[in-house]
């Protein structure tokens, strides 16, 4: 119950304020009835029972959970706060320390938090302590006993490694800062100094936990204590903090360094009087309405007067220098510590140093404060590390937020902040700088809140574009959102950012969450405004196209294509010459991004109908030859270069109208793309296929001899590769290519007048068939061939219909492709990656609706024949019951399309031109169409996902078992799922099968006959027979397969045949279990056949199989209703002998079992007996002459 309560409370962590109405009702009973009662047990504490301790511990666990979710400061308000509870609470804390093994840390933490509130009692603690006499109580320098005990316990807890250390530090801070605790405070300072120096313990591990606790307690004391009391001890505490910051413990502990900086901040504030310096910048009043009006360039006399008044107040404030210039020398050292802390390697230390620097600077004179600002700005140097940049940005934000960064410093600060916004330094295989950019966004956010619009106006044109660059193009989502927040804050408070309101409505927190959406959707909207377009394009050109990350460069090139349409002249005049100069750069990311960008910029020019200058066209044509000349296709980054050049070839081909290329260069481009097509990288193969396809569309549609020669060569080469090439990785590319050839190539006559499309069609159909040679099989080739075959078929149907082709030819093409796709759905190839044939089956299923839809569209009045329709539905329904979730979902989607109809273009992108939308009409000529309509989901959106397999088996597959046309194929897949090793799927599918059999006797007969058929037609095919045996065993155990069934003998014989000569132990053990069920059959032939099969398994080579067969036979014999004496004797022999021994040791026992069960001895047993008798006779003959006397006699002595 306690765990359930804590789990419920944890659900409120994100919105903890929702617990506020319930806190009193939840906390008060526990705090009063348990905590207070246990604290007041007093003298009974030594006799505290185990139940009471557990009750206290559980109550404290719940209180700790509530406090951790809602916050301690909120929850302790509901704890008992009577002054009389202090002394019992301290004794309860002491008891938790002595019984540490029986008390959890939650109990000590809750008690300490309770005491931290009780320590604030307004009464003198001497009057509360029962152990203090009246005489001692009158002495002001006496420390009450209860305080000494409490301090002692807290000191002990400061050395803990858990949360009790923080609670003890908070308790000490509230206790020792009371006005009546001066003596205890001095004593604690002495002890703390010795603890920080390591003088109270020689155990280094113990000190590593104690020092952070002491530092936290001191920081709490200097936060809560009165300045006039602490000033006398500040010098000593500062020395301790400085020495600790430089100690060996600080070097290895981030927490020690952070707390040292925090303590230095508190001590530094004690050195200076609390004041608001007159020299700090004061923005004055803020009015959102004035900002919005000024953003619209509307005059407003009131706003102008307010700004004038603000400027006057600033001038008068800056002129006033009435502050004292005296600063303690220790403050200078403290500031130096902060500057060192800004360079720390850990963020928490830098953050503490930045906050401390801002707090200290807010009390310094103007000259000293300006020196601090200058020191922080010096940290923003190119020679400094990324940690220093981050710390300096945090410090700048803190200084600006407090008005300590004067407007006179903005001209020097803004360029550094802009540089920090784009800070990204390469470090080996990655880069650093995301934390710097995030902190720079925080600086901009602070600027928006700190300065008046007229003060910040000169710097808007620098900050605004840079913030939007980060918001749209940064690779880190937190940086994009931070930049958006800073921009939104600036728009609201400054009102000077151009088109700010329009941009804020688009570039918000959610729209910038996805990097692709931010770059390709939000950025184009922003670039509609002239103020931001060129800076963002320059940022992409200079930063993103040369980025170290490949995905960032690829996204940048896509962005160039989208943004370039808004300013194509800039792309041609500035962008294209820049990236052309980088095409052969020595840095791989630079030249890779440049080549990708060249292609996109050419497409931009083509869409804008702009022709690049002659020099640019020559450079573009020379890019790939220059790459080959510099041998950049070899070595490191060769695959990147191949993919980029293939994309460039595609873009050049698509822009052939404006980018004419001579014949020799064309040959170089085609040769490079074909060479890349042989690469093993899938992405490169796709890019190369797209490049050759675009090349063919651009240059092979011309009616000349050169084009004819090119068509013949391309088709001949790649058709031969598909059918003859032994390497699968090479065949993949050619299979991918042949599906997207242009019209000119498809109808070009080759090889004695044969149309090219016929050669390509035959090659692709042959490529979908698994090769006989296992070494040549390649699933990816068959997948590519399946998709290409579909695209080729759709193209041919489209072109033939427009060319008034014969209807018989169209039907022949469609039916050949459909038959090939149906054959692909029988592909169950397996390699070391698993069921790779499922990729082919899924591709074939996705292709069938496309081909059928094209057939309906381009061959009007000719529906698919009934035989193929039935075969197609049977194949799909079989996949609906398969074991792979992904395959089942794909099959269900295809089934919905065939039954309900709909648009099939959404199944995948086709490389087919001029096809348009292809609606698929429902195939109502299939068997049981009305039944299918009643069980199939109404749309693709309602197809059940992989988390609900029971829906497919119960609601869809089970009703179709009554249809003989579909039943066997459905059960063929169902057996694989129900007999698989996936527990969840096997459980749901097997239970659904039992339910279907119990609902209809006819279905039960179909299932039984299907079991025999699967076993008979797939002998020794473990993919099917092993799960079928498991299903058989399950159905018999559930009583769904009666032993007296007319086909029981055939099932037993098929099981025996499957187990014969098998070496699969799991199959043999399951087969033994199945055979054992039939020993109890009334039919004598079934009984004898199963018993003979089990006895045959008892001589198997595997001991586990022999033992399992004997156990199963024993279980079957003892389960007989009326066992005979021979049956009981056989059961005794089976149970009293070990079957792990070699089969020769149990030969006589098995022979006796044959006799007891009235079974004929099989041939192999009879041969074994005859051979044994012959060997024994030979041994006996030799024994007559085996003595030494016979040897002497035979020797003639």
Secondary structure, DSSP 8 states (H G I E B T S, - for coil): -HHHHHHHHHTTSTTGGGGHHHHHHHHHHHIIIIIIHHHTTGGGGGG--HHHHHHHHHHHHHHHHHHHHH-HHHHGGGS---TTHHHHHHHHHHHHHHTTTTS-HHHHHHHHHHHHHHTT-SS-HHHH-TTS-HHHHT-TT---HHHHHHHHHHHHHTT-SSTHHHHHHHHHHHHHTSTT-HHHHHHHHHHHHHHHTT-S---HHHHHHHHHHHHHHHHHHHHHS-HHHHHHHHHHHHHHHHHHHTSHHHHH-HHHHHHHHHHHHHHHHHHS-----TTS-------HHHHHHHHTT---HHHHHHHHHHHHHHHHHHH---S-----HHHHHHHHHHHHHTT-SSHHHHHHHHHHHHHHHTTS-HHHHHHHHHHHHHTS-TTS-HHHHHHHHHHHHHHHHTT-S-GGGHHHHHHHHHHHHT--EEETTEEE-HHHHHHHHHHHHHHHHHS-HHHHGGGHHHHHHHHHHHHHH-SSHHHHHHHHHHHHHHHHHT--STTHHHHHTTS-TTTTSSHHHIIIIIHHHHTTSHHHHHHHHHHIIIIITT-SSHHHHHHHHHHHHHHHTT-HHHIIIIIHHHHHHTTT-SSHHHHHHHHHHHHHHHHHHHHTT----HHHHHHHHHHHHHHHHTTTTSSTTHHHHHHHHHHHHHHHHHTTTTS---HHHHHHHHHHHHHHHT-S-HHHHHHHHHHHHHHHHHHSSS-SHHHHHHHHHHHHHHHHHHHH-S-HHHHHHHHHHGGG--HHHHT-EETTTEEHHHHHHHHHHHHTS--SSGGG--HHHHHHHHHHHHHHHHHHHHHHHHTT--HHHHHHHHHHHHHHHHHHTT----BTTB-THHHHHHHHHHHHHHHHHHHHHHSTT----HHHHHHHHHHHHHHHTSS-HHHHHHHHHHHHHHHH-EE-GGG-----SS----EE---TTSTTHHHHHHHS-SSGGGS--TT-HHHIIIIIIGGGGG-HHHHHHHHHHHHHHHTSS-HHHHHHHHHHHHHHHHH-HHHHHHHHHHHHHHHHHTTT-HHHHHHHHHHHHHHHHTT-S-TT-TTHHHHHHHHHHHHTT---HHHHHHHHHHHHHGGG-SSHHHHHHHHHHHHHHTT-S-HHHHHHHHHHHHHHHHT-TT--HHHHHHHHHHHHS-SSS-GGGGHHHHHHHHHHTT----HHHHHHHHHHHHHHHHHHHHHHT-SHHHHHHHHT-
